[in-house]
Amino acid sequence: MKKLPHSIARQLRQLCRLELGPSPVRDALTDRERQHAIRLIRQSLPVSVLGHHDRMLQRGLRSIVVAEEGRCTACGQAVSADSLARMHQGCELELCGCCGAFLFLDSPRRPRQLRVLSAAKKARLAALLVGCSGA
């Protein structure tokens, strides 16, 4: 069974928290518990993802970072619109073209719901729009 990109990203973020520096997750575990958790996560990740993670780790870099406001938070490189669209769809893991980190969206934007305006608000809005265009 093929793993979904968002579950791989979640596990990869967890692995980074356990392997790199202090974090609440890492600090809450004993060394033995942490090593066991690392082993379980590593066994569940695809080999290609794990290999990329290990190469990034050897360079002292995080293998997965947030794409925030259209930019990689590790290096600041702009993320292409196509990559952002694929991340929103959750169809594949994306890599930063500059630093090579896997990218994920911390809080994927959901389409805004249309608000239903009351008749009074519609009338005020219409009056404002007419006032702006007539001046």
BELRA-V703065 format. One line per field, one symbol per residue. ss: DSSP state (a for helix, b for strand, c for the rest). psi: psi as a letter, one per 20 degrees, with the letter a starting at -180 (. if undefined). burial: I if it has 9 or more other C-alpha atoms within 8 Angstrom, else O. A space follows every 50 residues. Layout:
# BELRA-V703065
ss = ???
psi = ???
burial = ???
This chain:
# BELRA-V703065
ss = ccccaaaaaaaaaaaaaaaccccaaaacccaaaaaaaaaaaaaaccaaaa aaaaaaaacccccbbbbbccbbcccccbccaaaaaaaaaccccbbccccc cbbbccccccccccccccaaaaaaaaaaaaaaaac
psi = ppqqhhhggghhgggghhhprpqhgghiqrhggghgggggghhiqqgggg ggghgghhjkqqiprpopkjqpigijpppqhgggghhhhkhrpqqpigij qqqqpgnppqpqqpqoqrhghggggghghghhhi.
burial = OOOIIOOIIOIIIOIIIIOOOOOOOIOOIOOOOIOOOIOOIIOOIOOOOI OIIOOIIOOOOIIIIIIIOIIIIOOOIOIOOOIIOIIIOIOOIIOIOOOO IIIIIOOOOOOOOOOOOOOOOIOOOOOOOOOOOOO
